Amino acid sequence: MVFHRFSLRCLLWGVLVCALPNQASGGDAPEFAAFDHTHADWAKLLLRAVHTDRGGSVSKLDYQIFLDDSETFDRYLTALSAVSLEQFRQFSRSAQLAFLLNAYNSFMVAKIMQRYPEIASVWDFGRVLNAPFKHRFFDLLGQRRSLDDIEHRLIRGNSRLMDPRIHFAVNCASVGCPALRGEPFLAPRLDAQLEDQTVRFLNDRSRNYYDRESDQLVVSPLFDWYGDDFEPSKNQRPGGVICFLLHYRRALGLNGDQTERLAEGKVTLHYSDYDWQLNAFTDEWALSERE
């Protein structure tokens, strides 16, 4: 009976999670025509540059595309930077979140391009003071911004925009990151895109799997670093990572017994290693794709 009570609460949590983006896609606020909400230039680049494997669970990026078509890339970054805070406030909630997710991913690529191809990891910019993520090197919404500004202040710091599934949408240019999506995030489809990103990431058995020998559920350290983000509310219990993982038990490949043991607190969580190598598309990957 413990499992059933816990599962009911987690089911309610799952309903809450799924309801959040539906609110996002229902905004009726007028939007400025000056900004292209189809993110067409970003779409052109992603279509050519992103290569996926393991059913889309992991991705590699052909950074050479951004060198070869720097005109399109620069035009897109300029368009992002041209949006004022006042204009941004006129966007619907879903358009705001899509804008910020695309901005994070595109400016992350711009950061890597500052040293490409002589770069093996984002940490080549320096680990002191979290340099690559705290460096303010671009303009957005009328201010000089950093990648951390987008993720932690504009998204995570805004209760209206925050959705725990954003952690599977932002890409930090590393192998251990959730896959960079091969298309922009778009307001009309944002819910489905975030759900797909989450399921794809949890389907990756190199990062998320049940270890029968140790009776542990091994998951990405993202669930450790951002555990509080998976709480449906500060005053609602139970919640958090366990309920989130139970909601996505099928993506994790959990059978009925494993699900029940996790719900009853009989399974411990263990966090997998995070690979900070650059997520660059290589000749080896090209060969594996052909095979």
N, C-alpha and C positions, 0 to 999 in steps of 0.2 A: 504493500500500500504506500510505502514511502516513495517508491518510484512514480506511482500514479499521481500523487499530490505534487511532487516536484515537476513532473512532466507537464501537468496542467498549468503551473505557473510559468514554465518555460515556453509553453505554447502561447500563453498570453504575451510573453516577451517577444516571441517570434512575430506575432500579429503586429505588435508595436513597431518592430524593426521594419516590417514590410510596409507599414502605413506611412512611415516618414517620407519616403520619396514621392508617394502619391500626393502628399501635401505639396511637395516641391513642384510637381508637374501641373498643379492646378492653379498656379498664379495667373491672375488676369491683368497684372500691372502692364501699362504700355511700355514698349521697348523702342529705343532709338534705332532708326533704320540705318544710321551711319555705321554701326558695327555689324559685321556679318556673323550671325549666330549659327550659321552652318559650319563655321571655322574651315572654310573651303581650302585655304592654303595649307593649313595644318593637315587636313585630310589627304591632300596630294602627296605630302612628304611622308606621312605615316604609311600610306599604301605601298610606297616603294621601299621604305627603309626598315619596316618591322618584319622580322621573321620569327615564327613561332614553332614550338615543338611540344610534345606531350599533350596533344589536344588543346593547345593554346595556354597551357599552364605556365610555360616559361617563354621568354622572348629574347631575341638578340636584335641589336640595332645596327644597321649599316650607316655609320656616321659619315661615310664618304658622300652619301646622298646630300647631306646638308652643306658640304663643301661645294659639290657640283651644282647645286641649285640654291646658292646662298641668297639670290635675289628673292625667291619665294619665301625662304625662311625669314629673311630680314623684314620683308613686307608684313608677314604675320606678326612678328614680335613688335613691330612698329604700331600695328593696329591694336594690339593688346595695350600697349603703353599709352595710346591716345585716348583710351576710355577714362573719363573723369569719374571721380567718386559720385558726383551728382547723377551722371548718366547711369552708372552701375546701379544706383539705388532705384532706378526706374525699371530695371530688369526684374522678371519674375524670379522667385526663389530658385527654381530649377535652372534658369538661365545663369543666375549668379554662381551657383555651385559648379555648373559645367564650365563657365568662364574661368573660375579659379583652378579647377582641376587641370584644364588644358594649359593654363598659364604656368602652373607649377611644372608640368611635364616638359613644356617647350623651353622654358627658361633653364631647366635642368640640363637639357641638351645644349643650350647656349653656353652654359658653364663648362661643360665638357669640351666644347669646340674651342674654348680659349687655349687649350693645350693639345688638342688632338692633332696628330696621332701619337704624340709622345706622352701618353697617359695610360696607366694600367689600373687605376682605381680612383674613385672620387676623392679618396683620402690623400692622393698625391698633392692636393691643394693645401694639405696640412691638417693635422688633428687638433692642434692647439685652438682652443675656444670654438671647436666645431666649425672651423673656417669655411669649408665649402657651402655650408648651409646658412651661416650667419652673415656672410659677406653680402653687403647691399650693392649689387652691381647692375640693377635694372630699375626702370620706373614703372610703377603700376598704381592706378587709382590716385594719381597726383602726388605720389611720394616715392622716394628712393627705397627700394624694397630688397629683401633677401628671400631665399626659398623658405626659411623658417617663418618669415612673416606671413607668407601665404598659408602654409600648412597649420601652424600653431596659433596664429592670431586671427587671420581672416576666415579660416574654416573651423578649426577646433575651438577657437575662442569665441565663436559666434553660435549660440545655442539654436538659433533659427536655421543655420546651415548645416550644423554638425550631423553626420550620419556615420556610424562606426564602419560602414563599408568603404569609406573613402580611403581607409588604410590599404585596400586592395586595388586602388585606382591611381594613387600617386606613385611615381616611379623615380627611384634615386640613382638611376644609371648603374645599378649593380646587379650581379647575377642573383643574389639573394632576394631581390625585390620582387613583388608581384609583377606579372608581365605588363609591359607597356602595351596598351591596347592599340590595335592596328587601325583605329579610327578615332576621331575626336569624340569627346563626351558631348552629347546634345540634349538640350532641355526636354524635347518631347519624348525621348527614349531613355532618360537618365536612370529611372528606376530599374529597367531591364538591364541596362549596361552595368550598373553597380552590382546587381544580383549575379549577373554572368561573371563579372570579375571575381567576386567572392567565391563562387562555386568552382571556377577554374583553378583558383589558387589553392583551395582546400583539397582539390582532386590530386594535387601534386604529391605523390608518395615519397619524394625525396625530402620533403619538408614537413609533411603532416601525415602521420600514420600511427596505427596501434601496434605497440610492441608487446606481443603475447608473452614473451619470456619474462619480461620485467613487470608486466601488467601496467604499463604506462601508455598514456596517449602523448605522443611526441608531436609538437606543433611549432610553428614559426615563433621566434622570439618577439615578433610584432605583438603577440598576445600578452607578453610579459611587459614590454615597454609601454604599451598603451592600454593596459588592463582596465583602467577607469573608464575609458571611452566606450566600453561594452556594457556599462551599466545603463539600464533603461531610464533610471532616475536615481538621484542620490538617496532618496528615502524609500525606494522600492527594493525588497528582498524576497526571495533570492534573485540573483541576476548575474551580470557580469559574464566573464569568459565562458564558464561552464554552460550556462544557458544558451549562449550564442553558439557554442560548439554542438550542443544537443540539437539545436534548431537545424544545423547543417550536418547532421549525423550521416545522411546518405552520401554527401560529397566526401566526407571523411572515410567512408567505407565501413562504418561501424555496424555490426550485426546487433540483433536484439539483446543478447546477453551483455555485450560490451556497452551498449547504450544504457541499459539498466544499471550496470555497475558504475558507470560514470555519473549517472543521475543520483545514485546513492552515496557518492563520495568515496567509493572503493577503488577508484582509479586515479592515480596521481598524474599530474601534468609534468612533462619534461620538455625543455625548449631546444630545438635543433640549432645547429650552427648557422650563422649568417655569412654568406659569401659576398665580400665587398669587391670582388674583381669586377672590372668594367664589363658591362653587358654588350660588348662589341661583337658584331657579326664577323666571323672569320672564315677562312677557306675551309677549315675543318667542318664548320657548321654547314657550309654550302655543300660539301661532299656528303655529309650525313643526310641532308634534305633530299639529295638525288637518290640516295640508297633507300 
